[in-house]
Amino acid sequence: MNTTQKLSHTLKQELEALLGPEGVLTDPVALRAYDCDAYSPAKHFPDAVALPQDTEQVSAIIKLCNRLGVPFTPRGAGTGLSGGATAIEGGVVIATTRLNKILHIDVPNRRLVAQAGVVNTYLTKAVRAHHLHYAPDPSSQGACTVGGNVAENAGGPHTLKYGVTTNHVTGLTLVLPDGEIVALGGFEEETPGYDLVGLVVGAEGTMGIVTEVTVRLTPLPQAVRTLLAVFETIDQATQTVSDIIAAGVLPAALEMIDTFIIKACEEAFHLGFPSDAEAVLIIEVDGLEVGLDEEADQVRQIAFKNGAREVRQAKTELERALLWKARKQAFGALGRLGLSMVTHDGVIPRTKLPQVLREVRAIAQKYNLLVGNVFHAGDGNLHPNLMFDERDPEQVERVMQAGEEILKLCVDVGGSLTGEHGIGVEKMEAMTLLFSEADLDLMQKIKSVFNRNALCNPGKVLPTSKRCWETEHGPRLVRSVGRGAAV
């Protein structure tokens, strides 16, 4: 037995001693489910998957990994879209799926404490009877977990009005990369000293593993109006987005779906969407019943002014749910096409939407790829979905090149690399497009304060190689991690 085999055998034995045989996965067939998250071009098998049930077990696993010098990667439901939960350097995946209990609900103070593996939508289900909800609502909220939401600072369709995860988290239990357990924040609105909760939310699991989350609960709106506006052109739809915001209306959600996604959703769900439309907007306004009809009418008039073919309003809760089904399950509808998909989430100024969407289509055509757009138009958070066959190395290369050009385009028009999916493996070399060497060095120093041995979720967020300026159309980014595993 060589050194690697001995280490693997020791790791398995000691993990089973901590968690029991049922709490450890090492069989190659079982590990296949953990070779990537929803960002499929970067794949790598872990050596083992650990399934702890509480904070103390997470701490014990991390201490074991430190003693053996084994890297470890936190993972929630695996719905992440940037490779953040992929064990790029092997080692142990610490999956939080058994940390699935809601620990405390404080209705008067509007707080809830949950373990990191609780599914997002279960938080709202637990308090809906008290007319409260947990506002962040990623499209994968029926599967994604609150710990993963914390790692990526997830958003969702209602981000425009209600904000992203960091706006709704007041406290965390964090297991540091050396196994120490710390409590950050708490029930109160603000705590003195450094905002360590804010630092950890969005750190993508590189500063430790969150095991418990204290969230702020928000009252359910008294009334809601949900509209569907149908447009002949993308330009009409995007101008409507800008005009609604300019008019002083702050919708709870303002989502756009292009014709490619419309057709996929119609084939999947038969919702009665016009398959010949170039774009539709789902617009939701909420708040007090008094005055809400006037606000919905203002939105309707703005849409018609910009050439909307029709504007429908959901008359019942069922009709509203069906409208949102197209948005929330759009990615599932695309999955019926039998292809792999990379979903980007660059952020751009709203006024640049028509230009950028045209250029995204041109980039997809350049690389001979299908693309569909469904995104948070109100805050300029794009989600171009590039379709490809991951079994074909040449297609993998093309989809990554196209993605790099899309990210550079977003930055060039004054935007950013990510709105809610995180940097992960996918975008880490592109960080040099936004940040100077001094900026990145400072980030590395902060990361090293927490993650001294670089064992906690290695190979994520911060660049590991220099950019290669090699195309005639501008910079292309070359990743040093994950590309070989994609094929």
C-alpha positions in Angstrom: 0.0 0.0 0.0 1.6 3.3 -1.1 1.5 6.6 0.9 -1.6 7.9 -0.9 -3.5 4.7 -0.3 -2.5 4.6 3.3 -3.7 8.2 3.8 -7.0 7.4 2.1 -7.5 4.3 4.3 -6.7 6.3 7.4 -9.0 9.1 6.4 -11.9 6.7 5.8 -11.3 4.9 9.1 -11.2 8.0 11.2 -14.2 9.6 9.4 -16.2 6.5 10.1 -15.1 6.6 13.8 -16.5 10.1 14.0 -19.7 9.7 12.0 -20.4 6.0 11.7 -20.2 4.1 8.4 -23.5 5.7 7.2 -22.1 9.1 7.6 -19.2 8.6 5.1 -19.2 8.0 1.4 -16.1 6.7 -0.4 -17.6 4.4 -3.1 -16.7 5.8 -6.5 -20.3 5.4 -7.7 -21.6 7.5 -4.7 -18.8 10.0 -5.2 -19.9 10.7 -8.7 -22.9 12.7 -7.4 -20.3 15.1 -5.8 -17.9 15.6 -8.7 -19.3 19.1 -9.4 -22.1 21.4 -8.5 -24.4 22.9 -11.1 -21.3 24.3 -12.9 -20.5 21.2 -14.9 -17.3 22.2 -16.8 -15.2 21.9 -13.6 -15.3 18.4 -12.3 -13.2 16.6 -9.7 -13.9 13.6 -7.5 -13.4 14.0 -3.7 -11.7 11.3 -1.8 -14.6 11.1 0.6 -17.9 12.8 1.5 -18.6 13.4 5.1 -22.2 13.8 6.3 -22.2 15.5 9.8 -25.3 16.1 11.8 -24.2 19.0 14.1 -21.6 21.7 14.5 -19.4 19.6 16.8 -19.1 16.9 14.1 -18.1 19.5 11.5 -15.4 20.7 13.9 -14.1 17.2 14.5 -13.9 16.5 10.7 -12.0 19.8 10.1 -9.6 19.0 12.9 -9.0 15.6 11.4 -8.4 17.1 7.9 -5.9 19.5 9.5 -4.0 16.7 11.2 -3.8 14.7 8.0 -3.2 17.7 5.7 -6.3 16.9 3.7 -8.2 19.7 1.9 -11.9 20.0 2.6 -14.8 21.6 0.7 -18.2 22.7 2.1 -21.3 21.7 0.1 -25.0 22.3 0.5 -27.4 21.1 -2.1 -25.0 21.4 -5.0 -27.1 24.0 -6.8 -24.3 26.5 -7.0 -23.5 27.8 -10.5 -19.8 28.7 -10.3 -18.0 25.6 -9.0 -17.8 26.8 -5.4 -18.7 23.3 -4.0 -16.4 21.3 -6.3 -13.5 19.6 -4.5 -10.9 20.9 -7.0 -8.0 19.5 -5.0 -9.8 16.3 -3.8 -9.9 15.6 -0.1 -13.2 15.7 1.8 -16.5 17.2 0.8 -18.3 18.2 4.0 -22.0 18.1 3.0 -24.4 19.9 5.2 -27.6 18.0 4.1 -28.1 16.4 7.5 -27.8 19.7 9.2 -31.5 20.2 8.4 -33.2 21.4 11.6 -34.9 24.7 12.3 -33.6 25.3 15.8 -35.6 28.4 17.1 -38.3 30.7 15.9 -38.8 34.0 17.6 -42.0 35.6 16.1 -42.1 38.8 18.3 -38.5 39.7 17.4 -38.8 38.3 13.8 -35.8 36.0 14.0 -35.3 32.3 13.0 -32.3 30.1 13.7 -31.7 27.2 11.3 -28.9 24.7 10.6 -27.1 25.3 7.4 -28.7 22.4 5.5 -32.3 23.6 5.8 -33.8 24.2 2.4 -34.5 27.9 1.7 -38.2 27.6 1.2 -38.7 25.7 4.4 -37.9 28.9 6.4 -40.9 30.6 4.9 -43.1 27.6 5.3 -42.2 27.5 9.1 -43.5 31.1 9.7 -46.1 31.7 7.0 -48.9 31.2 9.5 -47.5 34.2 11.4 -47.7 36.3 8.2 -43.9 36.3 8.0 -41.4 35.1 5.4 -37.7 34.8 4.6 -37.3 37.2 1.7 -34.3 36.0 -0.3 -35.8 33.6 -2.9 -33.2 32.1 -5.4 -34.8 30.3 -8.3 -33.6 27.0 -6.8 -35.2 27.8 -3.4 -37.1 24.5 -3.4 -33.7 22.7 -3.3 -30.9 25.1 -2.2 -29.9 25.4 1.4 -29.5 28.5 3.6 -25.9 27.7 4.2 -25.2 27.7 0.5 -27.1 30.9 0.2 -24.8 32.4 2.9 -21.7 31.2 1.0 -22.7 32.8 -2.3 -24.7 35.8 -0.9 -27.6 34.5 -3.0 -30.4 36.7 -4.3 -33.4 35.9 -6.3 -36.3 37.6 -8.2 -37.4 39.7 -5.2 -33.9 41.0 -4.6 -34.8 44.3 -6.3 -36.9 45.4 -3.4 -35.9 43.1 -0.5 -32.2 42.7 -1.0 -29.9 39.7 -1.0 -28.9 37.2 1.7 -26.5 39.6 3.6 -29.4 42.0 4.2 -31.3 39.2 6.1 -28.6 37.4 8.1 -27.9 38.7 11.6 -25.9 35.9 13.1 -23.8 32.8 12.2 -22.2 29.8 13.9 -18.9 29.3 12.0 -16.4 26.5 12.2 -13.1 28.1 11.4 -10.6 26.3 9.1 -8.7 25.0 12.1 -11.9 23.5 13.7 -12.5 26.3 16.3 -16.2 27.1 16.7 -17.2 30.8 16.9 -20.4 32.7 17.1 -20.7 35.8 14.9 -23.4 38.5 15.3 -26.7 37.4 17.0 -30.3 38.3 17.3 -29.7 42.1 17.5 -29.9 44.4 14.5 -26.3 45.7 14.9 -23.3 44.5 16.9 -20.3 46.6 17.8 -16.9 45.9 16.3 -16.0 44.6 12.9 -18.8 43.3 10.7 -17.6 39.7 10.6 -21.0 38.4 9.6 -20.8 40.6 6.5 -17.3 39.3 5.8 -18.3 35.7 5.9 -21.6 36.1 3.9 -20.4 35.8 0.3 -17.0 34.4 1.2 -17.9 31.2 -0.6 -16.8 28.9 2.2 -13.2 30.0 2.1 -13.2 31.4 5.7 -14.8 28.4 7.4 -18.0 26.4 7.3 -21.2 27.9 8.4 -23.3 25.4 10.4 -26.1 27.6 11.9 -27.7 30.8 10.6 -29.8 33.4 12.3 -32.1 35.2 9.8 -34.3 38.2 9.9 -38.0 37.5 9.1 -40.0 40.0 7.0 -43.8 40.6 7.2 -45.6 39.2 4.2 -47.0 42.0 2.0 -50.6 42.9 2.5 -51.3 42.7 -1.2 -49.6 41.7 -4.4 -50.2 42.4 -8.1 -48.4 40.3 -10.7 -48.3 41.2 -14.3 -47.0 39.7 -17.5 -46.0 42.2 -20.3 -45.5 40.8 -23.8 -43.1 42.5 -26.2 -42.2 42.2 -29.9 -38.6 43.2 -29.3 -36.0 43.0 -26.5 -35.4 46.7 -26.8 -39.0 47.5 -25.9 -38.8 45.2 -22.9 -35.5 46.7 -21.6 -36.7 50.2 -22.1 -39.8 49.4 -20.0 -37.5 48.2 -17.2 -35.6 51.5 -17.2 -38.8 53.6 -17.4 -40.5 51.8 -14.5 -37.5 52.5 -12.2 -37.2 56.1 -13.5 -40.9 56.7 -12.7 -40.2 56.0 -9.0 -41.9 52.6 -8.9 -39.9 50.0 -7.0 -41.3 46.6 -8.0 -40.8 43.6 -5.7 -39.6 41.8 -8.8 -38.9 42.7 -12.4 -37.9 39.7 -14.5 -37.2 39.3 -18.2 -37.5 36.1 -20.2 -36.4 36.0 -23.9 -37.9 34.0 -26.7 -35.6 31.0 -26.4 -36.7 30.5 -22.8 -40.3 31.3 -23.5 -40.4 28.4 -26.1 -38.7 26.0 -23.7 -41.1 26.8 -20.9 -44.1 26.5 -23.2 -43.0 23.1 -24.4 -42.4 22.0 -20.8 -45.4 23.6 -18.9 -47.9 24.8 -21.5 -48.6 28.0 -19.6 -50.1 29.9 -22.5 -47.1 32.2 -23.1 -46.9 33.7 -26.6 -44.1 31.7 -28.2 -43.7 34.3 -31.0 -42.8 37.1 -28.5 -39.2 38.3 -28.4 -39.4 38.9 -24.7 -41.8 39.0 -21.7 -41.5 40.8 -18.4 -42.9 39.4 -15.1 -43.5 42.5 -13.0 -44.7 42.2 -9.4 -45.6 45.1 -7.1 -46.6 44.6 -3.5 -47.3 46.4 -0.3 -50.5 48.0 1.2 -53.7 47.2 -0.6 -54.5 50.9 -0.7 -52.9 52.4 -3.8 -51.5 49.2 -5.2 -54.0 49.0 -8.1 -52.8 52.5 -9.1 -49.2 51.4 -9.0 -50.0 48.3 -11.1 -51.8 50.5 -13.6 -48.8 52.9 -13.8 -46.6 49.9 -14.7 -49.2 48.8 -17.3 -49.2 52.2 -19.0 -45.4 52.3 -19.1 -45.4 48.9 -20.8 -48.0 50.0 -23.4 -46.1 53.2 -24.0 -43.1 51.1 -25.0 -45.0 49.0 -27.4 -46.2 46.1 -25.3 -48.5 43.8 -27.3 -50.5 42.9 -24.2 -50.2 43.1 -20.4 -51.9 40.4 -18.3 -52.6 40.5 -14.6 -52.9 37.4 -12.5 -56.4 37.3 -11.0 -55.9 34.5 -8.6 -53.1 33.0 -6.5 -53.0 30.0 -8.9 -52.5 32.3 -11.9 -49.7 34.1 -10.1 -48.0 30.8 -9.2 -48.2 29.8 -12.9 -46.5 33.0 -14.0 -43.7 32.4 -11.5 -43.4 28.8 -12.5 -42.0 29.9 -15.9 -39.4 32.0 -14.2 -38.5 29.7 -11.3 -38.4 26.5 -13.4 -36.8 28.0 -16.6 -33.6 26.2 -16.0 -35.4 22.9 -15.6 -37.3 23.6 -18.9 -33.9 24.0 -20.6 -32.8 20.7 -19.1 -35.4 19.0 -21.2 -33.3 19.9 -24.3 -30.8 17.2 -23.2 -27.8 19.5 -23.2 -25.4 20.8 -20.6 -25.7 24.4 -19.6 -23.5 27.2 -18.1 -25.5 30.0 -16.5 -23.6 33.3 -16.1 -24.6 36.1 -13.8 -22.7 39.2 -14.7 -24.2 42.5 -13.6 -24.6 45.6 -15.8 -26.2 49.0 -15.6 -29.9 48.8 -16.6 -29.4 51.3 -19.4 -26.9 48.9 -21.1 -29.4 46.0 -21.3 -30.3 46.3 -25.0 -26.6 46.7 -26.1 -25.4 43.8 -23.9 -28.1 41.4 -24.9 -27.4 42.0 -28.5 -23.7 41.4 -27.9 -24.3 38.3 -25.9 -26.3 36.8 -28.8 -23.4 37.8 -31.2 -20.9 36.1 -28.9 -23.0 32.9 -28.8 -23.3 32.9 -32.6 -19.5 33.4 -32.9 -18.9 30.3 -30.9 -21.8 28.4 -32.5 -23.7 28.0 -29.2 -27.4 28.3 -28.3 -28.2 31.0 -25.7 -31.3 31.9 -23.7 -31.7 34.7 -21.3 -33.8 34.8 -18.2 -32.7 37.3 -15.5 -33.3 39.9 -12.9 -33.8 42.9 -15.2 -34.6 45.3 -12.5 -31.1 45.2 -11.0 -29.3 44.4 -14.2 -28.3 40.9 -13.1 -28.0 38.9 -16.4 -28.3 35.1 -16.7 -27.2 34.1 -20.2 -27.6 30.3 -20.4 -25.1 28.8 -22.9 -26.1 25.3 -24.1 -23.4 22.7 -25.0 -22.5 19.0 -24.8 -20.0 18.5 -22.0 -19.0 15.1 -23.6 -17.4 17.1 -26.5 -14.1 18.7 -25.4 -14.3 21.1 -28.3 -17.7 22.4 -27.2 -16.5 22.7 -23.6 -13.6 24.9 -24.9 -16.0 27.0 -26.9 -18.5 27.5 -24.1 -15.7 28.6 -21.7 -14.3 31.1 -24.3 -17.8 32.5 -24.9 -18.3 32.9 -21.1 -15.1 34.7 -20.7 -16.1 37.2 -23.5 -19.5 37.7 -21.8 -17.8 38.5 -18.4 -15.4 40.9 -20.0 -18.3 42.6 -21.8 -20.2 43.1 -18.5 -17.1 44.7 -16.9 -16.4 46.8 -20.0 -19.9 48.5 -19.8 -19.4 49.3 -16.1 -20.7 46.2 -14.5 -19.4 43.3 -12.4 -18.6 39.6 -12.6 -21.4 38.3 -10.4 -24.6 39.3 -8.7 -25.5 36.1 -6.8 -23.7 33.0 -8.2 -20.3 33.8 -6.8 -16.8 33.6 -8.3 -15.9 30.0 -7.4 -13.7 28.3 -10.0 -15.5 29.7 -13.0 -14.6 33.4 -12.7 -11.6 33.6 -10.4 -9.1 34.4 -13.1 -11.5 37.2 -14.3 -11.1 38.9 -11.0 -8.1 40.7 -12.5 -10.6 42.5 -14.8 -12.1 44.3 -11.8 -9.3 44.5 -9.2 -5.7 45.7 -9.1 -2.9 43.5 -7.9 -2.9 45.5 -4.6 -6.6 44.8 -4.2 -6.2 41.1 -4.7 -3.2 40.9 -2.4 -5.3 42.5 0.4 -8.1 40.0 -0.2 -5.5 37.2 0.0 -4.2 38.5 3.3 -7.7 38.6 4.7 -8.4 35.1 3.5 -5.1 33.9 5.1 -6.0 35.3 8.5 -8.9 32.7 8.6 -7.5 30.0 6.2 -3.8 29.8 7.2 -3.2 26.3 5.8 -5.2 26.9 2.6 -7.1 23.6 3.3 -10.6 25.2 3.4 -12.2 25.2 0.0 -8.9 25.7 -1.9 -8.7 26.9 -5.5 -11.7 29.3 -5.3 -12.4 33.0 -5.6 -8.9 34.5 -5.9 -6.9 34.1 -9.1 -4.1 31.5 -9.3 -2.6 32.4 -12.7 -1.8 35.4 -14.9 -4.1 36.4 -17.7 -3.0 35.5 -21.2 -3.8 38.3 -23.7 -4.1 36.2 -26.8 -7.1 37.1 -28.9 -7.4 39.8 -31.4 -10.7 40.9 -29.9 -9.3 41.6 -26.4 -8.3 39.7 -23.3 -9.1 36.1 -22.9 -8.8 34.5 -19.5 -7.1 31.2 -19.0 -7.9 29.1 -15.9 -5.2 27.1 -14.3 -7.8 25.0 -12.4 -10.7 22.8 -13.5 -10.4 23.0 -17.3 -8.7 19.6 -17.7 -11.3 18.0 -15.5 -14.1 19.3 -17.7 -13.6 16.8 -20.4 
